[in-house]
């Protein structure tokens, strides 16, 4: 019944049940969990006051409250987490951004479709956007070639 993968992120019911039952944190009392949360918060606050990274507590912070390495590690984790979710939504015909039902013939829901249209119109109306500058540059090159 093993899936030969990292069972923490596995979607199989058997693997998640085994992990959940074997986790020491889940089997603790609510008072012990609250004590652990308070202790971790106190340690994070102390590290923040001293100007250290709140994750590793070794290096000085440079990206918010985290050092560069911890910041990159969190970004990689978030990217894997959300890319996997988005890919499942996309494969199942759901909105790429939120997972709701899509508008017929589109890849996004009605709310995000309206946002994308509004953002595109705003971008096209401004002259200082990168796309507008590139379009203007290309038009100038065409005019120079004609002359």
SULHUCOR-V413518 format. One record per pair of residues at least 4 apart in sequence whose C-alpha atoms are under 8 Angstrom apart, sorted by the first residue. I is the first residue (numbers start at 1). J is the second residue. Records with the same first field share a line. If there is no record, write none. Layout:
BEGIN
I->J + J
END
This chain:
BEGIN
1->14
2->15
3->7 + 10 + 12 + 15
5->10
6->10
7->15 + 16 + 19
8->15 + 16 + 19
10->15 + 16
11->15 + 16
12->16
13->17
14->18
15->19
16->20
17->21
18->22
19->23
20->26
21->26 + 27
23->27
24->28
25->33
28->32 + 33
29->33
30->34
31->35
32->36
33->37
34->38
35->39
36->40
37->41
38->42
39->43
40->44
41->45
42->46
43->47 + 54
44->48 + 54 + 55
45->49 + 54
46->50
47->51 + 52 + 53 + 54 + 57
48->52 + 53 + 54 + 65
51->60 + 61
52->57 + 58 + 59 + 60 + 61 + 65 + 66 + 67
53->57 + 58 + 59 + 60 + 61 + 65 + 66 + 67
54->65 + 66
55->66 + 70
56->70
59->67
60->66 + 67
61->65 + 66 + 67 + 68
62->66 + 67 + 68
63->67 + 68 + 71
66->70 + 71
67->71
68->72
69->73
70->74
71->75
72->76
73->77
74->78
75->79
76->80
77->81
78->82
79->83
80->84
81->85
82->86
83->87
84->88
85->89
86->90 + 96 + 97 + 99
87->91 + 96
88->92
89->93 + 94 + 95 + 96 + 99
90->94 + 95 + 96 + 107
93->101 + 102 + 107
94->98 + 99 + 100 + 101 + 102 + 107 + 108 + 109
95->99 + 100 + 101 + 102 + 107 + 108 + 109
96->107 + 108
97->108 + 112
100->109
101->108 + 109
102->106 + 107 + 108 + 109 + 110
103->107 + 108 + 109 + 110
108->112 + 113
109->113
110->114
111->115
112->116
113->117
114->118
115->119
116->120
117->121
118->122
119->123
120->124
121->125
122->126
123->129 + 132
124->131 + 132
126->132
127->132 + 133
128->132 + 133
129->133
130->134
131->135
132->136
133->137
134->138
135->139
136->140
137->141
138->142
139->143
140->144
141->145
142->146
143->147
END
